[in-house]
Amino acid sequence: MTKAKSRVTAKNKTTAKRDIKMEIMGILIVAVGLLSLLSMYNKSTGFIGQIIKKYSIIIAGLGGYVFPFIILLVGFLFITNKIELIKKTTSVIITYIGLLTILDINFFPFVEGLSFFDRVKLSIEVNNSIIASESIASGGGIIGSALSYVFLRLFGTIGSYVVIAAIILISFLLFTNISVIDVTKNIFRRIVALIKATINNTKDFVYVEDKKGNTPSNKEDDIILKDMLSHDDKNNTSDSSITTNEAETKIRVLDYTKSIDKSEQYAEKKHEDKLINRDNNIDIPEGQKNESYDDYKLPSTEILREVKSNSKNVEKKEVLNNANKLIETLHNFGIEAKILQVSIGPSITRYEIQPAPGVKVSKIVSLTNDIALSLASSDIRMEAPIPGKSAIGIEVPNKNKVGVGLKEILESNEYKEIDTLIPFALGKDISGKPIVTNIEKMPHLLIAGATGSGKSVCINTLIASILYKARPDQVKLMLIDPKVVELSVYNGIPHLLIPVVTDPKKAAFSLNWAVQEMTRRYNLFAKNSVRDLDSYNNKAANNLEMEKLPKLVIIIDELADLMMVSASEVEDYICRLAQMARAAGIHLIVATQRPSVDIITGTIKANIPSRISFAVSSQADSRTILDMGGAEKLLGKGDMLFYPVGESKPLRIQGAFIGEEEINKLVEYLQSQCSANYEEKVVEEISNNLKQTTDDSDELLPNAIDIVIDEGQASISLLQRRLKIGYARAARIIDEMEERGIVGGYEGSKPRKVLITRDEYEND
């Protein structure tokens, strides 16, 4: 054993000595290289420097200016101990000598009768005269002259170029290990792709003459159509590229479906049932499952499916015909306008129309039904004007709709680059651009729409967007699902603060706990002199005594059910959270299928600034959600209007889709990574509050008792005023208090007497 150790020690010492020798040699070589470099470009290097410059030019000619860089390269390789690369410097030297030979052939062509020594001597004399005149050197020096004489004698001028080029190429391959065939194939593919793109773009242009004052014809040559083949092209193409004049009309068509083709072809090559949970077999010790998330792996997008879509959802001919019909219809009503751009999206196509000077926007908007009739469309929606553009958008439903998969949005740059733990992958806008927003900037969201319009899918998309970005210790979820079946699938995932709440009464107490948690967090912030959650967590990272706080996202799937059970309490809790919870890292997502004023009250609307509206049945419902019409003309199945805080108009989006099977796979993966770690204190507190009201008593009874004790008397009208409830409910509460011996019996027009004091009530 001792001998083996001594051998290892001796070997290590030998290696260390070798490394030091390499570094010393490298430093010396670098010093020589720097001296040579300064000598070639500076006169202040003394006698030695001038000698180095002179003989570098005589030996290598024009290549003498490059020689110091080669010396420096070799020196750095010695210092960094890159032995493999040092061995490959032979290839660099061969390439350098080959270039010197080519330089000399160019400068000194072959002269018949000139001997080898005469050619070398001529090169020396020329370079000496150049040095004396301080001009730039020429040719390849002695090395280039000697080799060029040999090559010119053997192969001639053209043959020499071919042979030397082959030698240089071989040296390059030996140094880089890059295959010439692979490089050639890549270049060929790029050239072919460029030619195809050019041909396709050329085919997509159709020209027509449009005489001033005449209605457009129905020929295919009426409009110039140009397909944008990728999102980058769309973003890089400005409106200035669109030319219009009296003789010619040019329209840009943005067809997002073409960019889908390549991604679908690539997806087909993958195995359809390939699982993402490649990290499922990680062994996490029991003690670490609930305390440490160092081994936690975020899920991969391969859990999600590619949405198969028919890329030919809108034919170019159909777009052309609709554009002509649109202009013709407007002309029939005495309105002159021109189409600037057509954007083909997943579910709608938007025609951007610029009216002639003097034409009122309201005049075009009033023709909505007439335009729908001429286009044989079920319904159209107008955006007048389009924000940031001097144009009116006419949105026409596509006959064949294209689905938008959540996987596509999560793999987009927009999602990958967003800097937040709680993103929301919404879907794609009408031009096919992925839309991903930051929940922190909303900071609360109201979602509404009729049954089957896509609300539940939207909520699942929201939850998945967060689960793909954040660890369980960074974000906690509180899911309230009075419908029972929608969100219960998420039970058991480590991100849940408490199990999914399905009891409406329990939901009210859950919101009450959230208000208390918000207050507790603000007290912590004040104690530590910080203003928000991020500042607090940054401070906690450097202080082990401070607890790190996760962000909390509260999602209510059906507000209407909660409002029916305890409207005043739920409204108060929601409003308090919406007003103050942002800085505490608590965000509220509220969804309902009944967008009526008794559910979405004015107070709730005032405190939740960001809205999403799916298809609704009437303009009144649309106004309740968005404070404007438009949602009644949506198509359903994920078609939404997104109205974030700070925007002047809502954005139309086709929502991303995630299926039930994908949700189950995602939940299984998360459960395999880490078991659920519910906050037992929170669960216990909510359960205790619930038990106090499960004896068939009214949930407002504790509040009513507090009121009558404080007032010293009890009456139905008092409770009606203070609790904002109806006569029947107030009367039942009075009866309950009488049964419990809190108030006296009926005394006619006089208020009832209160029979207990505050101390007696609290001690009971």
N, C-alpha and C positions, 0 to 999 in steps of 0.2 A: 504493500500500500504506500509505504514511504517513498519507494523508488518511483512509483507511478506519479505521485504528487510532485516529486523533484523533476521528473521529465516534463510534466505540464508547466511547472514554473519556469524551467529552462526554455521551453518552447515559447511561452508568453514573453519572456525577456528578449528572445531572438526576434520575435515579431515586432516588439516595441522598438528595438534598435533599428530594424529594417525600416519602420515607419519614420523614425527620426531622420535616417539617411535620405529617404525619399523626400521629406520636407526640405531638408538642407539643400539637396540637389535642385529641387523645384524653385526655392528662393533664389539660388544663384542663376538659374536659367531665366527666371522672371526679371532679375536685375539686368542681365545681358539684353533681354528683349526690350526693356524700357529704355536702356541706353541706346540701343539701335534705333528705336522709334523716335526718340528725341533727336538723335543725330540726323535722321532723314528729314526732319521738319524744323529743326532749330539749329542755329550756328553756335550756341553757347555751351557746347559739350566738349570743347577743348580739342587737343591734338588727337586723342584716341577716337573721339567722336567723328572727326573729319576722315580719319583713316577707315573707320567702319562704314561711313557713307560711301566713300570712294570705291572700296572693294565690293560693297554690296551691289552698287550699280554696275561695276565692271563684270561681276560674276553673274548677276541675275537681270541686269538691264532694268526695264520698267517694273519687273517683278520684285526688284529690291525694295520698293516702297511697301510691299505686302509681307516681305520676309519677317520683319519684327513681330507682326501679329501671330505668325506661325510659331515663333519662339515663345511668345507669351502664352499661347494655347498649350504648348508642351509643358511649360513651367507650371501652369495652373493644374494640369493633370497630375504632375508629380506631387504638388502640394496636397491635393485632395486624394492622392493615393488611388487614382482610377487606373489600376493596372491594365484592365481589359482595354480601355480606351487608349492607353499609352501604346499598347501593342498595335492598335489600329492606325497610329500616326503615320505608319508607312504608306497607307492609302492616301493620306493627305499630302504627303511629300511627292508621291507619284503623280497625283493630280496637279500639284503645283509645278512640277517639272514639265508635265504635258502642256500646261498653259504657257510656260516660258517658251517651249518649242513652237507653239502656234504663233506667239507674239513675234518670234524671230523670223518665221516664214513670211508673215505679213510685212515685216519691215525690210528684210533682206531677201528678195526673191532669188531663185536659183540662177546663178550666172555660169554659163558654160566655160570651162577652162580655169575656174577659180578653185584652188586646192583647199583641202580641209584647214590647213594652218593659215592660209591666206584669209579664209572666211572668219576664222576666230580672231586673227590679227585685226581685220577690218572692224569687227565688232568692238574690240578694245579701243581702237583709235577713235571711233565715233563716240563712244561713251566718255572717253577722256576729254574730248572737245566739249561735250555736253556739260561735264562737271566743271570745266574751266569757265564756260559761259553761264553757269548756274541755271541751265535750262532743265526741263523735265526729261528724264531718261527715255530711251526707246529700245525696242527689240527685247530679246531674252537674255542678253549678256553672253558670257562664255558658255554657260550651260546650254542656253537656247541655240547658240550658233553651232556648237559641236553636234548636238542631236539633230538639229534641222538639216545639217549637211548630210547626215546618214539617212534620214527619212526621205529627203528630196532625191537622193541618189537611188534609193531602193524603190520608192513608190510614186515619185513625182509629187506635184503640188496637191492635186485633188486626192490622190491616194493617201498622202500623208495626213490630210485632214480627217479622212475616214478612220484610219488606223489609230491616230491619237485620240479621236473622239471615243472610239471603242475602249481604249485603255482607261481614259478618264471615267467613262461610265462604269466599267468594271470596278475601279477603285472606289467610286461612290457607293456601289452596291455592297462592297466588302465592309465599308465604314458604317453604313446605315442599316444594312440588312433589309432594305426595302425592295420588294419585287417589282421589276420593270413591267411585268404583265399586269399586275394589279393597278399600277399607276396608269398604264395605257387604257385599261378597261374603265377606270373611273373617269378619265378624260373623255373617252369615247361616249360614255353614258351621259355626261354633262352636255356634250355637243349635241347628241341626239335629242335630249330633253329640251334644249334651247331651240332646236329646229322645230320640234313638235309644237312647243308653246307659241313660237312665231307663226306657224301655219294656222294653229287654232285661233289665235287672235286675229289673223288676217281674215279667216273665214267668218268670224263673228261680226265683221263690219258690213253693214248694208246701207247704201246711200240712197237718198231720194231728194228730189227737188220739191220744195213746199212753197208754192206761190203765195205771195202775201195776199191775205183776204180770202183765199179759197180754203175749203175744208179739205183735210187730208184724205188721200185715197186709201183703199183697203189693201193695196199691194204690200207684199213683204218688204218692198224697197222703201217704205215710208219713213223708217226710223233707223238710225245707226245703233246697233246693239253691241255691247262689248261686255263679255263675261270676265269677272275678276276671279282668278283661279285660286286665290288664297286670301286668308284674312290679312296677311301682311300687305298684299297688294291693295286691299281695301283701305287699310289705314294709311298707306303711303300715297294714295291717289287723292289729290286735292280737287276741289270744285273748279279750280282754274283750268283744269285739263278738259273741261266740258266746253265745247265751242258751239255757239248758236248765232246764226245770222238769218237774213231774210231768205237766202236761197237754200240754206241747209239747216237741218235740225239734227243734233247729236245727243243721244241719251246714253247715260252710263247705267248698265244693269249689273247690280251686285248680287250674284247668285252664290249664296253660301253653301249650297248643296254640293258643288263641285269639290270643295275642300274636304268633304266627308269621304269621298270615294277612296282616297289613298289610305285613310285611317281604317276603313272597313276592310280593305284588301289585306292590310297588315294584321288586323285582328283575326281574320279567317285563318291565317297561318298558325296562330296560337291554338293550343288545345282548349276546347270549349269549356271543359270542366276543371281547368287547372286551378288548384287552390292557392289562396294567398297566404293562408296561415302556415307559412313555412317555419314560423317560430313557435308553433304550438308545442313542440316537444321540449321547450326550455324548462329545466327543473328550477322552480322557485321555492326555496325553503318556506315552510309554513309560517315561520316567524316574520318573514319578509313580505308575505303576500299582502298584508294589510298595512304595513308600516313603510316599506320602501318600494319605490317604483323605478329603481335604477335599471332593472332588467326588462322593463315594460317596452314593448315594441308597438309602434303605431301600425294599424292595419294597412295592407296593400290594396290598391285599386283593383287587383285581379279578382277580388271577391265579387265585384260588380260585373254585370253583363254589358256587352255592347248592344246598343239599341239598333236593331236592323231597320233600315229605312229605305224607301224608294227614292233614290237621288233625283229621279226625273219627276219630281212632284209638280213642277211647273214647266211647261214647254215654252220655248222661246217664241214660237208662233202665237201661242195663247197670250203671252205678255204683249207682243206686238199688236195683236188684234184689240186687246183691252185698251192699250194706250191710244190707238186710233179712235176707238169708240168714245173714249173719255174726252178727247179733244173735240170730236165731232158733236157730242152731246152739249158741251159747253158752248160751242159755236152756234148750235141751234137756239140757245137761249141768249145769244148776243154777247157772249163772254169770250174774249180773246185770251188765250193762255198757251204756255208751252211746257212740255214735260222736261225736267232737268235730269232726273235720275229715277231708276226703278230698283228697289231693294227687295230681293226675294228671300224671305225668311222661312223658318220651319213651318209656320202655320198661316202666315199672311204675306201678301206682296204689297209694298207701299209704293205708290206713284207720287213723286214729288212734282207739284205743279207750281209754276210761277205765273201769276196773272199779269196781264198787260198793265201799264201805268193807268191809273184812274179807275181800275176795277175794284169794287169793295169786296173784302173778304167775306162779309156776311152774305153777299149775293151768291157766292159759290157754296157756302155752307148750307144755305136754304135749299139747294138742289140735291141734297143727300139721297132722297128717295128716287128722284129721276135718274141719278147716276147709277144707283143700285139696279134700277129697272133696265137700263141700257146694257149693263154688264152682266145681267141675268144672275145677280148675286143675292144671296139671302139677306145680307145686311152689310153695310160698310160703315166704317168709322172715319171721321175727319179730325185731323189735328191742325188747327189753324191759329197761328202759324206754327211751323216746326221750330222749337227753341234753337236759336243760333243761326237760323237760315231764313232767307226771304222767300219762303216757299210754303205751300199748303200740302200736307200729307194726306193722301186718300188711301186707306188701308182696306184691301180687298181679300177675303178669305181664299186660301188655296183649295182647290178641289181635292188634292191628295196631300195630307199633312205629314210632316216628318217629325218623328219622335226625337226628343233630346234626352240622352241618358246621363245620369249623374256621374258615371265614370268619365265621360268625355269632359265634363266641367272640372272634376277634381284633378284631371291630368293636364289641364290648361295652365299656361303661365300665370294667368290672372289669379288662380287659386294658390299656386305654388309660391308666388311672390308676395301675397298679401301678408302684412305684418300684424297678425292678431291671433289669439288663441280661440276666438269665437267668430269664425267667418260664417258666411251664409252663401252657399252656392245656389243662386236663384235659377239660372237657366241661360237662355240665349235671347238676345234682342232681335229685332226684325231684320237686322243685317247679318245675323249669325254669330255675333260676337259674344263670348261667354261673359256673363255678368256675375260677379262675386262681390259681396258687400261686407262691411265690418259692423257687427252688431253693436260694438262699443260706441260707434258714431251715431247709431239710430236715436237714442240708446234703448228705446222700447218699441215694440212693433204690434200693430193691430192687424189681424188677418180676418177677412170676411168674404163670404160667397155662398151661393146656393148649394144644396146637396148635390154631390157628384161633380162639382166644378174643379176639385183638385186641392182642397185645403189640407186634408189628412196626408196626402203625398207630399205637399209642401212642408208640413211639420216634420215628417220623416226625413226629408231632404235636409232640413235645418239641423236636426239631431245628428245625422250622419256627417254633415259638414264639420260639426264640432268634434265628433268622435275621431275623425281622420286627422285632426290637428292637435288635440290636447290630451295630455295624460290625466288620469283620475285625480292626481293631487293638484292639478292646475285649474280644472273646471269641474264644478259639480252641477248636476241637473236635478230639478224638482219638477216632476211630471204630474200634472193634474188632469185626469181623464174621466169625467163623469159618464162618458159613453162606454166605459169599462173595457171594450175590446180593441181600441185603437192603439194605445200606448203600452198595454200590459206586457207586450212582447219584450220590452226593454228591462223587465224585472231581472235582477241578477247581474247587471253590468256594473263594473266598479265605479262608474261615473255618477251613479245615483246617490243622492244624499239620503233619501228615504225611499221605501218601496213606492211604486206608482200609486197615487192617491185616486181612488175611484168613488169614494163616498162624498157627496157634495157638502155635507156638514163637516166632515174631516178636512175638506179642502179649505173651508173658511178658516179653520184653526191653523192650517199649514201656512196660509197667507199671513195670519196674525203672527206666527213664529218668524216669518220672513221680515216683517216690520220690526220685531224685537231684535233680530239679528242685525238689521240695518242700523238700528240705534246703538247696539253694542259696538259695531265696527266704527261708527263715528266717534264714540267715546274713546276707543283705542287710538284713532287718528289724532284726536285732540291731545291725548296724553303724550303721544310721540311726536307732536308738531309736524304732521304731514297732512296733505290735502286730499289724497286719493289712494286707491288700493295699490296701484303700481309703485308709488313712492313708499308706501308702508312696507311692501314686500321687498323692495330694494334695501330698505333699512334693516329689515328682519334677516336678510341674507348675511349681514355682518354682525348680527346679534343673536346668539343662540337662545337667549331668554325670551325672545319675541316669537310668537307663532306665525307661520306663514298662512295667509288666508287665500283660499281659492276663489275664482270668480264663480258666481252663482247665476244660472239661467233658469228662470221659472217659466214653464210652458203650460198654458191652460188650453185644452183642446176644444172645450165647449163652454163658453161663458154663459150662454142662456140658461143652462141647467143650474148653474151656481146662483144666478140672479133670481131664479124662481124660488130657491130655498131660503136664501138670506141676502136679499138684494142690497140693503143698506150697508151691512158689514162688508160684503165683498167689494162693493164700490168704494168704500172708505179705504180698505186695505190696498186696493189697486191704485187708487189715487195717491196715497201716501208713498207707495213704492215708486210710482212713476215720477213723482215730484222730486224725490230725494235720493233714490237708490243708485243712480248712475255712478257717482264718485265712490260709493261703497262696493262697486264691482258686482252689483245685482241688476240683472236685466230681465224684463218682463215681455213674454210673447203671449198674446191673447188672441184666440181664434173663436169665431162664432159663425153659425149658418143662418142666424136671424139678425140681419143688420137693421134692426128697427131702433127707434129712439129710446124705447124703454129698456133695451139691452145695451146698446152703445150710447150711453148718456152723454150729454154735453160735457160733463166733468171728466169722464173717461177720455173722450176725444181731445179735450184741451190738454191733457197730460200725456197722451201717447201720440207724438208727432208723426211717426213713420207709419205708413199704411200699405197694405197689399189688398187689392180687391180682385177676386175672381168673378166669374159670371154671376150676375144677379138678375132678378126677374123684372125690376122696374128702375126707372131713373131716380125715383125717390130713394130707393135703397142705395143706389150709387152715390147720391148726394150725402147720404148719411155716413158713408165710409170715407169718400174722397172729397166731399164738399163740392163736387162737380159731377156732371153726367159722363157717360162713356162706358162704365162697367156693364151696363145692360146690353151692350153690343159685343161683348166678348164671346168667344166661341166655346168656352168650357174646356175640360180635359187639360188643365194646366195653363190655359191662356189667362194672363194676369196683367194688371196695371200696378206697377210698383211706384209708390209716391214717397220717397225718402224725405227726411227733414232737410230743409234748405233748397229744395228744387221747386221750380215754378210750375212744372207740369209733370204728370206721371209718365213713366217709361213702360212701354208695352213689352212683355217678356213671355216667351214660351217656357214654362217651368220644367226643371229637370225631373226625370222620373226614376224612382227606385222601387223595385218590386218587393213583394212579401218574402220571396225566397232569398233575395239579397239581404234583406234586413235580418232574417234568421241566421244566415251565414255570418254576418257582421257581429251579431250578438254572441254567437257560439265562439267566435274568435276572441272577443273581448273577455268572455267568461273563462276561456282557457288561459288567457294571459294573467288574469288576476280575479280573485273572488270578490263579490260585493262586500263593501265595508260600510254598512249603514250607520248613521249617527244615532246611537241608541238613546241618547238624551233627548234628541229631537222627537224621535218616535214615541218615547214615553210621555213627553210633555203634551204632544198632540192627543195621545190616547187618553190621558187623564182629563184633559179639557173636554174631550168627547163624552167620557163617562158621566160627567156632571150634567149633561143635557140629554142623556138617552132614556130618562125616566118619563117620556112622553110630555115633558114640559117644553115650553117655547124657548127657543135659543136666546131670545131677548129678555128672558125672565131675570137673569142677573143684573142686566142694565136697568130694567124696570125697578128692581128692588133698590138699587143704588139711588135712583131718581126719587122714589117716594120717601126714602129715609132722609135724604137731603132736604126735601121740600117739607117734610113733616105732615103730609097729607097725601091721599091717593084718589085719583079720579080717572075715568076713561079718557076724557078730553085732554088731561095732562099728558098721558102716555101717547095719545095721538100726536100731539104737538111735538113732544120731545123726541120720540122715536120714529116719527114720520111713517106711521102705520095706519091701517084702516080701523074702523070702529069695532068690527067683529074680533079682530086679533087683540086689540087693546082690552076688550071686555073679557076675553078668555084669560089674558094675563092677570087681570084683576081677580078673576075667580080663582086662579091658581094661588095667588098670594093670600087670598082669604082662606083657602084650604090649608095652607101651610101656617096659618096664624100670624101672618106678617101684617095684614090690614084687617080692620073691623068689617062688620056687616054693612048692608045697604041702609042708608039713612035719608032716602029721598033726594032732595036737591043738594044736600050738604055733601062735601067731600068725605071720603072714608077716613077713619083715624088709623094712624100707623101705630102698631102695638109693640114694636121692638125698637131698640136703639142700634146704633152702628156697632158698638162693642158686642152686644148680644148676637148680632148677625155674623160678625167675623169670628166670634168664638164658638159658634154653633157648628 
